Every structure is written in structure tokens, then in C-alpha cells.
């Protein structure tokens, strides 16, 4: 049988994956499922890109690193834009099927946790949630063993002849690297003198800002949908999400701005 658009993209199988739990079926549950399945597909693509970005940084490949970062940033903008679609659903429309979600929660998204880990964010509680699913838990443990994007960027700078301290994980929760004044001083010296390194650094800041933008839009969407109630599956809801706002994943790249 010849390869077709449908068979190549598995469209028939894909369109069968939206299985409503509400009974009788609630109209807006379809939107909820499609949006979140789309998020997971984009998370998969971001992880695919980060698996290319990390080695490109370590190899000192400016062009490939910049190109890959720009693609990730474009996807991040798409993730933020999808919140607009989800916000067309009112709190009453969400509540019409919310109880049918049972213990499922976005807090259980292991792909987003993989993304956070590569960005240098460690959330023991979120990782522990996956312990009952060995395959997913193993994936997170594998990610924890990988170099973070910040470690890759430091390797990139050192390959270019800059003497930057190798980052040491110091935190078990939150951003695992503390800001380093020695690193900031060296960055303030080298970035104005190395245009390629400065380009990559600015794209890293864009990624940091993009993740913050996604978090902000996400928490505001949760607040307008369920207010201060706990999230589905008993997750902390907006209260937890608020704690993640304004969390820099590359704090030294923000701090150095006051030194330039």
C-alpha cells in the first residue's frame, strides 16, 4: 500500500485518541483534551530540540545552537498562544466535566518535568509523583544524569577560551545552581568582546523569559478557571504555580545586566 498523508501521520489513529470521560459527553471536554494533547506533542518536540542543543553547545557550535534555540523559542510562543484558546472555556464549562478527570492532573506531565530538569530545575515532589510508573520515573532519572543547558553553555564559553567556573548543583529543589558572582564578573568582561557568545547568551535569556511567560499565562488561566481551589487530582493548583513565577533558570545571565 502506497504511503499517504493519512498513513504517514497516523491521522486515523490520532483522531481516535480524544476519548471523553464525561457522561453524558460535555462539549468542552473535547477542547480540553485536544489542547493538552497538543501541549504534550510540543513538549516532545522541545525535548527533541534540547537533545540537539545540549551537544551543540558542548561542541562549540554557535550556528546550530542559535538556530535550535530560536526554534524552541518559537514553539514556546505557540504554547503561550494556546492559552488564549483554552481561556475561551468558562469556569462553568470546565466544572461541567472536571469531576470526571478523577486523579489526573497536569502536575503529572513527565515531559514538562524533563524539560524543567534540562533547564536546571529540580522538583523532587513532581518526580516522586511518577514513581508508580517505572518507565516515566526512569526517564526523569536519565534526564537528571544529563548535563543541563547552563552546563552546556558554560562548556561552550570555555571552549571559546573563556575561563568560566564549572557550575555545581547545590539545591535539591528549585533552580539547582545558585548565582555566582565570579561567573557574572567574567560574563561582564567577555560578552561585549565576543559577539557570537553574546548572541547565544541573549537567546538563553529569551528562553528563560519564554518559560516565565508560559508559567505566568498558565497560572492566570488556572486562577480564572478554578480560583484558589486545589487542582484536579488534588494537586496544589494556583498556589503551587505562583511559587514558580519569576524563577530565573539562568540567574547569572540576568544579574550580569547590572554589570555591563
C-alpha positions in Angstrom: 0.0 0.0 0.0 1.4 3.4 -1.0 2.3 5.8 1.7 -0.3 8.6 2.0 -0.7 11.7 4.1 -3.0 9.8 6.5 -0.9 6.7 6.8 2.3 8.7 7.3 0.9 10.9 10.0 -1.3 8.1 11.5 -4.2 10.5 11.3 -6.9 7.8 11.8 -5.2 6.6 15.0 -4.6 10.2 16.1 -8.2 11.2 15.8 -9.3 8.3 18.0 -7.2 9.4 20.9 -9.7 12.1 22.1 -11.8 9.9 24.5 -14.2 11.9 26.6 -14.7 10.8 30.2 -17.9 12.8 30.8 -21.2 11.0 30.8 -23.3 12.4 29.1 -20.5 13.9 27.0 -19.8 17.6 27.7 -19.0 19.7 24.7 -15.9 21.5 26.1 -14.1 18.4 27.3 -13.1 17.8 23.6 -11.3 21.2 23.6 -9.6 20.4 26.9 -8.3 17.1 25.7 -7.1 18.4 22.3 -5.3 21.4 23.9 -3.4 19.2 26.4 -2.6 16.5 23.9 -1.1 19.3 21.7 0.9 20.6 24.6 2.4 17.2 25.1 3.3 17.0 21.4 5.1 20.4 21.6 6.8 19.3 24.8 8.1 16.2 22.9 9.4 18.5 20.1 11.1 20.9 22.6 12.8 17.9 24.3 13.9 16.7 20.8 15.4 20.1 20.1 17.1 20.3 23.5 18.7 16.9 22.9 20.3 18.6 19.9 21.0 21.9 21.6 23.0 20.4 24.5 25.6 18.6 22.4 25.8 21.6 20.0 26.7 23.9 22.9 29.3 21.5 24.3 30.8 21.2 20.8 31.0 25.0 20.5 28.7 25.1 17.5 27.3 28.7 17.6 25.2 28.5 14.4 23.5 25.2 15.3 23.0 26.3 18.9 21.4 29.6 17.9 19.2 28.0 15.3 17.9 25.4 17.7 17.3 28.0 20.4 15.3 30.1 18.0 13.1 27.1 17.1 12.5 26.3 20.8 11.6 29.9 21.4 9.1 29.9 18.6 7.5 26.8 20.0 7.3 28.4 23.4 5.4 31.3 21.9 2.9 28.8 20.4 2.5 27.2 23.8 1.7 30.6 25.3 -0.7 31.4 22.5 -2.7 28.2 23.1 -3.7 29.5 26.5 -5.9 32.0 24.6 -7.8 29.1 23.1 -8.2 27.4 26.5 -9.5 30.6 28.0 -12.5 30.6 25.7 -13.8 28.0 28.1 -15.6 29.5 31.1 -15.3 28.2 34.7 -18.8 26.7 34.5 -18.0 24.9 31.3 -14.8 23.4 32.9 -16.7 22.4 36.0 -19.2 20.6 33.9 -16.7 17.8 33.3 -14.0 18.5 35.9 -15.1 15.7 38.3 -14.7 13.2 35.5 -10.9 13.9 35.4 -10.6 12.0 38.7 -7.0 11.9 39.9 -5.5 13.1 36.6 -3.6 16.4 36.7 -1.2 18.5 34.6 1.1 18.2 37.6 1.8 14.6 36.4 3.2 15.7 33.0 6.5 13.9 33.0 7.6 15.6 29.7 7.3 19.0 31.3 9.4 17.7 34.2 12.0 16.5 31.7 12.1 20.0 30.2 12.5 21.6 33.6 15.3 19.2 34.5 17.2 20.1 31.4 16.7 23.8 32.3 18.3 23.2 35.7 15.1 23.0 37.8 14.7 20.1 40.2 11.3 19.3 41.7 11.5 16.2 43.9 7.8 16.3 44.6 6.9 16.2 40.9 9.4 13.4 40.3 8.1 11.4 43.2 4.6 11.5 41.5 6.0 9.3 38.7 7.4 6.7 41.0 4.5 4.3 40.5 5.1 4.4 36.7 8.6 2.9 36.3 9.1 3.9 32.7 8.4 7.5 33.3 10.3 7.6 36.6 13.3 6.1 34.8 13.1 8.8 32.1 13.3 11.5 34.7 16.3 9.8 36.4 18.0 9.7 33.0 17.4 13.4 32.5 18.8 14.1 35.9 22.0 12.4 34.8 22.3 14.7 31.7 24.2 18.0 31.6 21.8 20.9 31.9 21.6 23.7 29.3 23.5 26.0 31.6 26.3 23.5 32.0 26.4 23.2 28.2 26.6 27.0 27.8 29.5 27.2 30.3 31.3 24.4 28.3 30.6 26.4 25.1 32.2 29.5 26.6 35.2 27.6 27.9 35.7 26.0 24.5 36.0 29.6 23.2 38.8 30.3 25.6 36.8 31.9 28.4 37.6 30.9 32.0 34.2 30.2 33.5 33.7 28.1 36.7 32.1 24.8 36.1 28.6 25.1 37.7 28.0 22.8 40.7 24.5 21.7 41.6 23.7 22.9 45.1 19.9 22.8 45.5 17.7 19.7 45.8 14.6 21.8 45.0 14.0 24.7 42.6 16.9 26.0 40.4 19.8 23.8 41.2 22.5 26.4 40.5 23.0 29.4 42.8 24.0 32.7 41.2 27.8 33.0 41.1 29.5 36.4 41.3 32.7 35.1 39.8 30.8 33.9 36.8 29.0 37.2 36.5 32.2 39.2 36.5 33.7 37.0 33.8 30.5 37.3 31.7 30.5 41.0 32.1 34.1 41.1 30.7 33.6 38.6 27.8 30.2 39.2 26.4 30.9 42.7 25.0 34.1 41.2 23.4 32.7 38.0 21.9 29.6 38.7 19.6 28.9 35.1 19.0 28.9 34.2 22.7 26.7 37.3 23.3 24.2 36.1 20.7 23.8 32.7 22.3 23.6 34.3 25.8 20.8 36.5 24.7 18.9 33.6 23.2 19.3 31.8 26.5 17.8 34.8 28.2 15.0 34.7 25.7 14.4 31.0 26.6 14.3 31.9 30.3 11.9 34.7 29.7 9.7 32.5 27.5 9.5 29.9 30.2 8.4 32.6 32.7 5.8 33.9 30.2 4.4 30.4 29.9 4.3 30.0 33.7 2.5 33.4 34.1 -0.1 32.7 31.4 -0.7 29.2 32.9 -1.2 30.4 36.4 -3.5 33.2 35.4 -5.6 30.7 33.3 -5.8 28.4 36.3 -6.8 31.3 38.6 -9.6 32.4 36.3 -10.9 28.8 35.8 -10.8 27.4 39.4 -9.7 30.3 41.5 -7.9 29.3 44.7 -9.3 25.7 44.8 -6.9 22.8 44.6 -6.2 21.5 41.1 -7.6 18.3 39.6 -6.3 15.1 41.2 -5.7 17.1 44.4 -2.7 19.0 43.0 -1.8 22.3 44.7 -3.3 24.3 41.8 -2.6 28.0 41.5 -0.9 28.1 44.9 1.9 25.9 43.7 2.1 27.6 40.3 2.6 31.0 42.0 5.7 29.8 43.6 7.3 29.0 40.3 6.8 32.5 38.9 9.8 34.8 38.4 12.1 31.9 38.9 15.2 32.5 36.7 16.7 29.4 35.3 19.9 31.3 34.2 20.2 33.8 37.1 23.8 34.8 36.2 22.7 36.0 32.7 20.1 38.3 34.4 22.5 39.5 37.1 25.2 40.4 34.6 23.0 43.1 33.1 23.7 45.3 36.0 27.4 45.0 35.4 27.6 45.8 31.7 
